[in-house]
Amino acid sequence: MLMLNILLNNSLTSDRKRIKLQKKLSSVALTTAFSLQNLLRIILILLLLYFSPF
């Protein structure tokens, strides 16, 4: 019984760690996507300004 409890606790803590890691990775991916989107926006604006007639 004690062994089963220890195994369950270990799997629960590893699940928690995995969930934390997944949240961290998803937030990193989101910030990367946002920064890439902002970079593309800046490049587009600069290109428009460069090719604008005035």
MMTF fields as JSON, N, C-alpha, C and O atoms, coordinates in Angstrom:
{
  "mmtfVersion": "1.0.0",
  "mmtfProducer": "UNKNOWN",
  "numBonds": 215,
  "numAtoms": 216,
  "numGroups": 54,
  "numChains": 1,
  "numModels": 1,
  "chainsPerModel": [1],
  "groupsPerChain": [54],
  "chainIdList": ["A"],
  "bondAtomList": [4, 2, 8, 6, 12, 10, 16, 14, 20, 18, 24, 22, 28, 26, 32, 30, 36, 34, 40, 38, 44, 42, 48, 46, 52, 50, 56, 54, 60, 58, 64, 62, 68, 66, 72, 70, 76, 74, 80, 78, 84, 82, 88, 86, 92, 90, 96, 94, 100, 98, 104, 102, 108, 106, 112, 110, 116, 114, 120, 118, 124, 122, 128, 126, 132, 130, 136, 134, 140, 138, 144, 142, 148, 146, 152, 150, 156, 154, 160, 158, 164, 162, 168, 166, 172, 170, 176, 174, 180, 178, 184, 182, 188, 186, 192, 190, 196, 194, 200, 198, 204, 202, 208, 206, 212, 210],
  "bondOrderList": [1, 1, 1, 1, 1, 1, 1, 1, 1, 1, 1, 1, 1, 1, 1, 1, 1, 1, 1, 1, 1, 1, 1, 1, 1, 1, 1, 1, 1, 1, 1, 1, 1, 1, 1, 1, 1, 1, 1, 1, 1, 1, 1, 1, 1, 1, 1, 1, 1, 1, 1, 1, 1],
  "groupList": [{"groupName": "MET", "atomNameList": ["N", "CA", "C", "O"], "elementList": ["N", "C", "C", "O"], "formalChargeList": [0, 0, 0, 0], "bondAtomList": [1, 0, 2, 1, 3, 2], "bondOrderList": [1, 1, 2], "singleLetterCode": "M", "chemCompType": "L-PEPTIDE LINKING"}, {"groupName": "LEU", "atomNameList": ["N", "CA", "C", "O"], "elementList": ["N", "C", "C", "O"], "formalChargeList": [0, 0, 0, 0], "bondAtomList": [1, 0, 2, 1, 3, 2], "bondOrderList": [1, 1, 2], "singleLetterCode": "L", "chemCompType": "L-PEPTIDE LINKING"}, {"groupName": "ASN", "atomNameList": ["N", "CA", "C", "O"], "elementList": ["N", "C", "C", "O"], "formalChargeList": [0, 0, 0, 0], "bondAtomList": [1, 0, 2, 1, 3, 2], "bondOrderList": [1, 1, 2], "singleLetterCode": "N", "chemCompType": "L-PEPTIDE LINKING"}, {"groupName": "ILE", "atomNameList": ["N", "CA", "C", "O"], "elementList": ["N", "C", "C", "O"], "formalChargeList": [0, 0, 0, 0], "bondAtomList": [1, 0, 2, 1, 3, 2], "bondOrderList": [1, 1, 2], "singleLetterCode": "I", "chemCompType": "L-PEPTIDE LINKING"}, {"groupName": "SER", "atomNameList": ["N", "CA", "C", "O"], "elementList": ["N", "C", "C", "O"], "formalChargeList": [0, 0, 0, 0], "bondAtomList": [1, 0, 2, 1, 3, 2], "bondOrderList": [1, 1, 2], "singleLetterCode": "S", "chemCompType": "L-PEPTIDE LINKING"}, {"groupName": "THR", "atomNameList": ["N", "CA", "C", "O"], "elementList": ["N", "C", "C", "O"], "formalChargeList": [0, 0, 0, 0], "bondAtomList": [1, 0, 2, 1, 3, 2], "bondOrderList": [1, 1, 2], "singleLetterCode": "T", "chemCompType": "L-PEPTIDE LINKING"}, {"groupName": "ASP", "atomNameList": ["N", "CA", "C", "O"], "elementList": ["N", "C", "C", "O"], "formalChargeList": [0, 0, 0, 0], "bondAtomList": [1, 0, 2, 1, 3, 2], "bondOrderList": [1, 1, 2], "singleLetterCode": "D", "chemCompType": "L-PEPTIDE LINKING"}, {"groupName": "ARG", "atomNameList": ["N", "CA", "C", "O"], "elementList": ["N", "C", "C", "O"], "formalChargeList": [0, 0, 0, 0], "bondAtomList": [1, 0, 2, 1, 3, 2], "bondOrderList": [1, 1, 2], "singleLetterCode": "R", "chemCompType": "L-PEPTIDE LINKING"}, {"groupName": "LYS", "atomNameList": ["N", "CA", "C", "O"], "elementList": ["N", "C", "C", "O"], "formalChargeList": [0, 0, 0, 0], "bondAtomList": [1, 0, 2, 1, 3, 2], "bondOrderList": [1, 1, 2], "singleLetterCode": "K", "chemCompType": "L-PEPTIDE LINKING"}, {"groupName": "GLN", "atomNameList": ["N", "CA", "C", "O"], "elementList": ["N", "C", "C", "O"], "formalChargeList": [0, 0, 0, 0], "bondAtomList": [1, 0, 2, 1, 3, 2], "bondOrderList": [1, 1, 2], "singleLetterCode": "Q", "chemCompType": "L-PEPTIDE LINKING"}, {"groupName": "VAL", "atomNameList": ["N", "CA", "C", "O"], "elementList": ["N", "C", "C", "O"], "formalChargeList": [0, 0, 0, 0], "bondAtomList": [1, 0, 2, 1, 3, 2], "bondOrderList": [1, 1, 2], "singleLetterCode": "V", "chemCompType": "L-PEPTIDE LINKING"}, {"groupName": "ALA", "atomNameList": ["N", "CA", "C", "O"], "elementList": ["N", "C", "C", "O"], "formalChargeList": [0, 0, 0, 0], "bondAtomList": [1, 0, 2, 1, 3, 2], "bondOrderList": [1, 1, 2], "singleLetterCode": "A", "chemCompType": "L-PEPTIDE LINKING"}, {"groupName": "PHE", "atomNameList": ["N", "CA", "C", "O"], "elementList": ["N", "C", "C", "O"], "formalChargeList": [0, 0, 0, 0], "bondAtomList": [1, 0, 2, 1, 3, 2], "bondOrderList": [1, 1, 2], "singleLetterCode": "F", "chemCompType": "L-PEPTIDE LINKING"}, {"groupName": "TYR", "atomNameList": ["N", "CA", "C", "O"], "elementList": ["N", "C", "C", "O"], "formalChargeList": [0, 0, 0, 0], "bondAtomList": [1, 0, 2, 1, 3, 2], "bondOrderList": [1, 1, 2], "singleLetterCode": "Y", "chemCompType": "L-PEPTIDE LINKING"}, {"groupName": "PRO", "atomNameList": ["N", "CA", "C", "O"], "elementList": ["N", "C", "C", "O"], "formalChargeList": [0, 0, 0, 0], "bondAtomList": [1, 0, 2, 1, 3, 2], "bondOrderList": [1, 1, 2], "singleLetterCode": "P", "chemCompType": "L-PEPTIDE LINKING"}],
  "groupTypeList": [0, 1, 0, 1, 2, 3, 1, 1, 2, 2, 4, 1, 5, 4, 6, 7, 8, 7, 3, 8, 1, 9, 8, 8, 1, 4, 4, 10, 11, 1, 5, 5, 11, 12, 4, 1, 9, 2, 1, 1, 7, 3, 3, 1, 3, 1, 1, 1, 1, 13, 12, 4, 14, 12],
  "groupIdList": [1, 2, 3, 4, 5, 6, 7, 8, 9, 10, 11, 12, 13, 14, 15, 16, 17, 18, 19, 20, 21, 22, 23, 24, 25, 26, 27, 28, 29, 30, 31, 32, 33, 34, 35, 36, 37, 38, 39, 40, 41, 42, 43, 44, 45, 46, 47, 48, 49, 50, 51, 52, 53, 54],
  "secStructList": [7, 2, 2, 2, 2, 2, 2, 2, 2, 2, 2, 2, 2, 2, 2, 2, 2, 2, 2, 2, 2, 2, 2, 2, 2, 2, 2, 2, 2, 2, 2, 2, 2, 2, 2, 2, 2, 2, 2, 2, 2, 2, 2, 2, 2, 2, 2, 2, 2, 2, 2, 1, 7, 7],
  "xCoordList": [0.834, 0.0, 0.873, 0.618, 1.899, 2.795, 3.532, 3.717, 3.955, 4.668, 3.775, 4.228, 2.515, 1.577, 1.379, 1.305, 1.294, 1.134, 2.341, 2.189, 3.535, 4.755, 4.768, 5.108, 4.398, 4.356, 3.35, 3.626, 2.177, 1.157, 1.648, 1.454, 2.284, 2.786, 3.86, 3.889, 4.741, 5.778, 5.175, 5.612, 4.176, 3.561, 2.819, 2.793, 2.215, 1.524, 2.499, 2.241, 3.622, 4.584, 5.189, 5.437, 5.427, 5.973, 4.947, 5.304, 3.652, 2.596, 2.589, 2.473, 2.714, 2.72, 3.911, 3.781, 5.07, 6.271, 6.088, 6.47, 5.495, 5.29, 4.323, 4.527, 3.264, 2.283, 2.939, 2.706, 3.765, 4.475, 5.379, 5.419, 6.095, 6.998, 6.217, 6.637, 5.077, 4.26, 3.757, 3.747, 3.337, 2.865, 3.984, 3.792, 5.185, 6.33, 6.672, 6.918, 6.686, 6.997, 5.964, 6.314, 4.692, 3.657, 3.761, 3.531, 4.11, 4.248, 5.456, 5.406, 6.54, 7.72, 7.374, 7.778, 6.615, 6.214, 5.333, 5.466, 4.426, 3.552, 4.347, 4.124, 5.28, 6.055, 6.925, 7.103, 7.47, 8.261, 7.404, 7.826, 6.19, 5.287, 4.926, 4.887, 4.658, 4.312, 5.48, 5.291, 6.684, 7.832, 8.091, 8.449, 7.915, 8.061, 7.016, 7.314, 5.781, 4.721, 5.04, 4.851, 5.524, 5.893, 7.051, 7.07, 8.014, 9.157, 8.693, 9.136, 7.8, 7.271, 6.509, 6.602, 5.75, 5.008, 5.962, 5.73, 7.042, 8.018, 8.668, 8.837, 9.033, 9.657, 8.698, 9.1, 7.428, 6.437, 6.273, 6.21, 6.205, 6.065, 7.287, 7.157, 8.463, 9.687, 9.711, 10.099, 9.301, 9.247, 8.246, 8.514, 7.083, 6.082, 6.615, 6.411, 7.296, 7.864, 8.958, 9.086, 9.741, 10.845, 10.319, 10.876, 9.237, 8.709, 7.593, 7.028, 7.266, 6.188, 6.647, 7.827, 5.744, 6.143, 6.592, 7.375, 6.118, 6.535, 7.644, 8.106],
  "yCoordList": [-1.198, 0.0, 1.253, 2.201, 1.242, 2.4, 2.599, 3.727, 1.483, 1.565, 2.195, 3.037, 1.783, 2.326, 3.821, 4.596, 4.222, 5.632, 6.442, 7.533, 5.905, 6.592, 6.724, 7.785, 5.653, 5.707, 6.748, 7.51, 6.77, 7.746, 9.168, 10.044, 9.4, 10.734, 11.153, 12.303, 10.222, 10.543, 10.892, 11.843, 10.134, 10.431, 11.761, 12.495, 12.078, 13.358, 14.527, 15.521, 14.398, 15.496, 15.64, 16.757, 14.523, 14.636, 15.25, 16.0, 14.928, 15.562, 17.063, 17.844, 17.466, 18.898, 19.577, 20.66, 18.938, 19.515, 19.63, 20.631, 18.59, 18.618, 19.736, 20.432, 19.899, 20.956, 22.33, 23.217, 22.504, 23.776, 24.034, 25.146, 23.015, 23.158, 23.491, 24.343, 22.817, 23.107, 24.542, 25.211, 25.024, 26.414, 27.374, 28.353, 27.078, 27.947, 27.963, 29.024, 26.778, 26.69, 27.409, 28.078, 27.277, 27.938, 29.447, 30.174, 29.934, 31.386, 31.891, 32.968, 31.118, 31.498, 31.529, 32.44, 30.514, 30.476, 31.665, 32.246, 32.031, 33.178, 34.469, 35.266, 34.68, 35.923, 35.961, 37.024, 34.811, 34.76, 35.105, 35.858, 34.544, 34.823, 36.301, 36.909, 36.888, 38.306, 39.169, 40.125, 38.841, 39.656, 39.517, 40.495, 38.312, 38.133, 38.933, 39.54, 38.931, 39.683, 41.177, 41.866, 41.677, 43.085, 43.414, 44.477, 42.511, 42.726, 42.805, 43.675, 41.893, 41.927, 43.212, 43.78, 43.678, 44.932, 46.098, 46.944, 46.141, 47.235, 47.203, 48.241, 45.992, 45.866, 46.33, 47.029, 45.938, 46.367, 47.882, 48.498, 48.48, 49.942, 50.626, 51.608, 50.114, 50.706, 50.575, 51.512, 49.426, 49.249, 50.201, 50.783, 50.352, 51.281, 52.711, 53.46, 53.08, 54.43, 54.609, 55.675, 53.556, 53.644, 53.793, 54.548, 53.065, 53.087, 54.105, 54.201, 54.865, 55.854, 57.01, 57.36, 57.605, 58.673, 59.954, 60.708, 60.227, 61.468, 61.266, 62.224],
  "zCoordList": [0.0, 0.0, 0.0, -0.742, 0.838, 0.924, -0.396, -0.851, -1.009, -2.278, -3.355, -4.13, -3.393, -4.366, -4.143, -5.097, -2.866, -2.53, -3.001, -3.551, -2.782, -3.216, -4.732, -5.256, -5.449, -6.906, -7.392, -8.319, -6.753, -7.14, -6.899, -7.742, -5.75, -5.449, -6.444, -6.882, -6.8, -7.785, -9.128, -9.775, -9.557, -10.86, -10.809, -11.797, -9.662, -9.537, -9.609, -10.287, -8.904, -8.939, -10.33, -10.786, -11.006, -12.363, -13.303, -14.211, -13.085, -13.881, -13.646, -14.59, -12.383, -12.067, -12.724, -13.295, -12.642, -13.268, -14.777, -15.384, -15.379, -16.826, -17.211, -18.205, -16.407, -16.695, -16.561, -17.383, -15.518, -15.36, -16.557, -17.086, -16.978, -18.116, -19.387, -20.169, -19.593, -20.764, -20.745, -21.778, -19.564, -19.47, -19.797, -20.518, -19.246, -19.501, -20.99, -21.564, -21.612, -23.034, -23.883, -24.855, -23.523, -24.317, -24.177, -25.144, -22.976, -22.821, -23.605, -24.2, -23.607, -24.399, -25.884, -26.606, -26.335, -27.742, -28.091, -29.169, -27.173, -27.424, -27.529, -28.44, -26.593, -26.645, -27.896, -28.491, -28.304, -29.527, -30.739, -31.616, -30.779, -31.899, -31.933, -33.003, -30.751, -30.709, -31.16, -31.912, -30.709, -31.114, -32.611, -33.268, -33.158, -34.606, -35.367, -36.396, -34.852, -35.51, -35.49, -36.492, -34.354, -34.263, -35.186, -35.806, -35.281, -36.173, -37.627, -38.378, -38.021, -39.39, -39.653, -40.741, -38.656, -38.801, -39.019, -39.882, -38.229, -38.359, -39.739, -40.379, -40.197, -41.521, -42.613, -43.543, -42.499, -43.496, -43.503, -44.567, -42.321, -42.245, -42.845, -43.577, -42.539, -43.096, -44.618, -45.316, -45.13, -46.58, -47.223, -48.273, -46.577, -47.103, -47.1, -48.055, -46.027, -45.964, -47.018, -47.619, -47.232, -48.19, -49.62, -50.417, -49.938, -51.298, -51.49, -52.58, -50.449, -50.596, -51.469, -51.454, -52.225, -53.161, -52.473, -53.051, -51.244, -50.604, -49.644, -49.023]
}
